[in-house]
Amino acid sequence: MNLTKRKVLLVGDGAVGSSFAFSLLQNCSVEELVITDLKKEHVLGDVADLEDIVPFGTNTKIKAGDYADAHDATIVVITAGVPRKPGESRLDLVQKNYRILKSIVDPVVASGFQGYFVVSSNPVDILTTLTQKISGFPKHKVIGTGTSLDTARLRVLLAQKLNVAPSAVNSYVLGEHGDSSFVNFAETTVSAKPLSELLELSADEQTDIEKQVRAKGGYIINNKGATFYGVARCLVEICQAILDNKNLVLPISAPVNGEYGLHDLYLGLPAVINNSGISQVIETPLTVDEVSKMQSSAAQLQAILEQL
């Protein structure tokens, strides 16, 4: 099996999928991009539209395809699923998207696929866990976007408060990509200085920042119907880290194996991503209160998994 071909199969050509394809072609060298979706005509239109940007970047072959095209792909990206509606939580989507996920993963595996699954469909931690269980793939070869989008939102918010570039902020949102997520404030740095030296935040102010980060997705959905640019760019970061062996540390849906006393679950944690997939899950230092939040987040997800 040749996993150096730099071929990506995208499953799901909705707003997230098409935004991912557009961003991938602009930011990453890919030999072949295959797109599949139940809406076949939409895929044909998107392929033709995306071909128009190829002359401005790499010479990528883009085509409409199906699950059988996964047989020699390096990465299968799954964005398919029912999106959140105004007022819904990500966890409300579990049953609907579990059925969709199984209808994707089974034929992809049957094709002979041996690469890496990258999942962004919600609830992403649960669906990443289920992708690994359905596929039987090693845990390091199944990755979810996790809290990468939440972390991007946090960095923008803190950067605005401090009037610095978001790239100067080193901070993570951890736990579930959802309502039980939390920020590791004690380890947050800005331009290599502890956040506490630049901005004194009370416990209430920290809680307010966490709430603002969690609420941003709902704000976007209420105003334009869906969120897609940020998560699409997060997907590209993960794919790039795999294809280019970048050893990039990203807050993803990572498999816990004893970290914080947790097992058999994917949860938002920083991890090193390279051409082996998840090469290391980082057990970042947490306060006693933060460990409790991590375990509470995991317990909520585990309870839902046990019902499936």
N, C-alpha and C positions, 0 to 999 in steps of 0.2 A: 504494500500500500504506500503510495507516494503522497505524503502530506506536505510536500514543498510546492505543490502546483499553484497555491494562492487562489483557490477557487472557493467562493462563498455562495451558499444557497440561502436565499431569504424566503422564509415562509410567513406570508402575511404582508399584503401590499396596501395597507391602509395608511393613515396619516403618519404613524411612527415608521412603518416599513419603508414608505417612499422617501421620507425625510432621511432615514438611515442610508438608503441607497445613494441619494444625492450627496450626503456628507462623506460616505465611504469613497466615492469616486473622486472627490475633491481632496481627500486627505490621506489616502492609502493606496499603494500600488497593488492592484488586484488583476490577475490574468483573466478571470471569468467570474461574472456575477449572474446567477440564475435566480429568477423570481417566480414564485408560485403563489397562487391565491385562488379561492373559489370563484372570484370574479375574473374570469379569463380575459374578457375584452379589456377590462381596466388594466390588467397586467400588460397586454399588448400595447396599449397606449402609453403606459409608463415606460416600457422598454424603449419605444421609439423616441419618447421625450428625453430620456436619460442619455440616449445615444448622441444627442446634440451637444452634450458637454464633453464627450470623450476627446475631441480634437484639442481641448484646452488642458488636458492632463495626460494620464497614462492610456495606453492602447488596450483598454479593457473590452473583452467580448461580453456583451450583455444579451441575455435571451430569456424568453418565457420558458418555463419548464414544469417539472413535477417532482414528486418525492424521489423517483428513481434517479434523478440527477445528483442525489446526495452520495452516490456510490464512490465518487472520487473527489468529493469536496473536502476541504480542510476544516471549514466551519459551517455549521447550520445555525442561522440566526432565526429565532422564533419570536415574532411580534404579533402573531395571529391571536385573536381572542375577542371577547365582547368588551368594549371599552366602558369605563365608568360613566354613569350618568350623574347629573347634578343631584347631590344629596346622598349618593351611594358611597360606601367605603370600599376600599380595594378588596376587603374580605367578603363583601357581598357577592363577588364574582366567582367564588371558588367552584361551585358545582358546574356552572355553565362552562367555565374555561378548562376545568379538568377533563370534561368530555372532549372538548376540542383538542386539547393537548394530546390525549391518548390517540386520537385519530391522526395525529401528525407524527408522533414519535415512533409508533409501531411500524409504519411503512418506511420511514427514514432508516431505521435500524435494519429492516428487511432488505433494503437496497444494498447492504454491505458497507454502509457508512462506518468509518472508524476514526473520524475526526473529533471535533469539539462542538458541543452544544452551547449556544449563548442565548439566554432567555430574557425577554423583557416583559412578557405578558403578565398581567396582574391577577391575583396577588403574587408578586414575583418570587418571594422567598418560598412560598408553598409550591408554586408551579415548578420552580427549579428543583426543589426536593423531589417532587413527583417525576420530573423528567429523568432524574438519576435512577429512581426506583423502577420506572417503566422500562427504561432503556437497558438497565443493568450495567451501564458504563461505569468505569472508575470515577470516583467523586471528583478527582482533579480535572476531569475532562468535561464537566458540566458546570457552567458558570451563569449566574444571574446578575442583572444590573444592580440589584441590591439597593444600597443607600448612596450610590454614586450620584444620582440626580439630587437627592436631598442634600448631599454634601456640597454640590455645586451651588445650590440655593443658599445654603448657610454661608458659604464663602462670599457670595455676592452681598448678602445682608451685612455681614461683619465688615466687609470692605467699604460699604457705603457709610457705615457708622464711623469708621476710622479714616475715611478719605484716602484709602490706599488701593492699589490694584488687587483684584481678587486672587491673582497668582501669588501675592505676598502672604496670603492667609493659609495656614496649615492647620486644618481642623477637620474632624470627621463627625458625621451623623452615624450612629450605630444602632443595631437592633433591627427590628422589622422596618421594611419600607412601607410605613403606614403610621397609624395613630399611636403606637407604643414606641416609636423611635425616640432617641435622646442624643444629646450632644456631649462629647467628652471635653468639657470646658477646661479641666485642669491641665490637659496636654496640648491645648490650643496655643499656637504661636503665630505671631505676625512679624514678618521680616526677621525671623529667628529670635524674636523676643517673646517671652510669655505674655499672653493676652492680658493677664492680671496687672502687668506693669503699664499697659497702655489704656486699659478700660476696666474700671471697677464695676463689676456686675453683681447686684444682689441676687439672692436665690429667685426672687420674683422676676427680676429682669432676665435671668437665664431661662426661666420657664416661658416667659413671653417670647423670647427669641425662638425657642423650640416650637412654640405654637405658630409663630409666623412662618417658619419653614414648612411645617406640616400643612398649613392652610394654603400655601401658594398654589398647589396643584388644583385644589377646589376653586380658587379664585380664577385661574386660567380657564378651567372647564366651564364655569358659570358665564364667563365673558366670551369665549370663542368656541366652546364645545368640546375641546380636547387639548391635551398637552402632547407635544411631539418633538420639538427641536432639541430640547435638553437631553431627553433620554436617547434620542437618535445619536447625538454626539457621544454620549456615554458608551453606547454600543460600539461605535467606531473606535473609541479608545481601547476597549477590550480586544476587539479584533486586531487592531494594530499591534498591541502588546504581544499577541500570540504570533501573528505573521512575521513580525520583525524581531521577535525574541528580546523584547525591551526590558524585561525585569521591572515592570512598572508596578508601583504600589497603588492599588485602587480599592475603594470601599465597595465591595461587591456582595452578592449573595454567596457566601462561602460555606463549605461544609465544616461544622464544628465536630471536633473529635477530642473532647475533654476540656476544651477552652471554656473557662468560667463554669466548669462542671456540667457542660452541655454535650449532648451526643445526638446523632441520627437526624440532623436538621441542617438546613441552609439558613444563614442569618447574616445581616449586614455587618461585615467586619473587613478591615483592611487586609489585603492579601497581595502577594507577589504574583504577577501574571507574566508568563513567557511562553516559549514554544512547547512547553510541557503542560500548558494550561495553568492551573493553580499550583504553583510550585511551593508556596508556603502561606499558611494562614497566620497572621500576626496577632498575638494576644496582647493587645496594647494595654498599658496600665490603666486600671479603673479604680475609682473610689469604692468604698463599701456600698454607698447608695447607687452608684452606677452599675455595679455588679448585680444588685437587686433589680434594677431596671432591665438589664440584659436578660436575666433569668425570667422576669415577668413577661417580657416580649416573647421569649422563646416558648413559654408555657401557653400563651394565647395561640400561637401558631401550631404547637403540638396538639392542642385540644381539637383544633379544626382538622388536622391531618388524621387524627384517630377516628373521626366521623366518616371519612371517605372510604 
